[in-house]
């Protein structure tokens, strides 16, 4: 794993799209990381089956 605090680790950042740059920020955010860990403990939602139009 690269040293994310090193400027050399971000030389590629000039070529990253906005969504990629947002992810680079978001994945380091402690609140986001905690929220993501909490979602892994939630039960999966139940699928809803719709009545057919036959």
BELKANOR-V198849 format. One record per pair of residues at least 12 apart in sequence whose ideal C-beta (glycine too) atoms are under 7 Angstrom apart, sorted by the first residue. I is the first residue (numbers start at 1). J is the second residue. D is the distance in Angstrom with one decimal. If there is no record, write none. Layout:
[[I,J,D] [I,J,D]]
This chain:
none
